[in-house]
Amino acid sequence: MMVPPLSERPVTEEDEERFRQECAPRKYTLRQRWADYRAEVKDRRPKGARARARAWLHVEPFYWGMRVTYVVLFAGAVLSVYINGVAEGWWPAWGERPTVAATTSPPIYPAPTASATASGEAAMSGGYQIGPDGVLVRPAEHAASTYTKPELPEEAKQNTERGAELAAEYLLDTLTYAWNTGDTQPFEDIAQPGETVRETYIHNVNELYSHGWMYDSTSTVTRILKVAPVDTEKYPEVEPDTILVIFDVETSNGIACIDQKIIVSEGTYPSRIFLHMTWKNGRWINTGTGVSHDTQS
């Protein structure tokens, strides 16, 4: 049986060209793909803020882990930028108003080291010698050896509220000593290992002295607000035989060096120190520390 043609009009070259164009695959650009993907995501997105929040929270544990990882990485990146900025002098440390300045009168310096120039003179920067490790040499009159190591008073060795108070004052002295000398051992001995503030201060002091130094740092108790036993029934997380000691303190960060930058902290700033002094193994030891910059309450 003959099948009649769909059209009696003959097929021309224009018809063949149009047919080829219609059958050819269309170009699909990246922009078009992204637009289609966003449109699909938008269509599937729950309507309303509450529905979106529920959808965001109810995900598999793997995706929660990924989100936590992203947050931690971001926080670490921000902290690294902040620390590097302080070290490079791009901005001051938190809570400080430092100024970069050279000393007005040349300090007493050690003898020239291997960093001396060909002329026999030591390399200098801002009035300071540059040591062989690339760090400015600390002035001899402010050397760590000029600071006396704190001594624990005899009364601080007694299991009394007064003993806890004196032990708390001694702890602050050991921390100031650590900043001025780099020696954290006395502070480590009176603070409980693993306590967050203890480990943070030890890390910060060691980090500073790995490529710098500090002197004239001071911390003075201006007011004793409270010395009293902690009710462990009301606060079961606190260890037994613990005395809460609260001080108001005036602190000055003195003069610090980071690599070849001198940071001068002007004036003092107040803070309130909360110390848990616990009688353990026949001595007072710091088992918890809190710091507040609000001293008006």
Secondary structure, 3 states (H helix, E strand, C coil): CCCCCCCCCCCCHHHHHHHHHHHCCCCCCHHHHHHHHHHHHHHHCCCCHHHHHHHHHCCCHHHHHHHHHHHHHHHHHHHHHHHHHHHHCCCCCCCCCEECCCCCCCCCCCCCCCCECCCCCECEECCEEECCCCCECCCHHHCHHHCCCCCCCHHHHCCCHHHHHHHHHHHHHHHHHHHHHCCCHHHHHHECCCCHHHHHHHHHHHHHHCCEEEECCEEEEEEEEEEEECCCCCCCCCCCCEEEEEEEEEEECCEEEECCEEEEECCCEEEEEEEEEEEECCEEEEEEEEEECCCCC
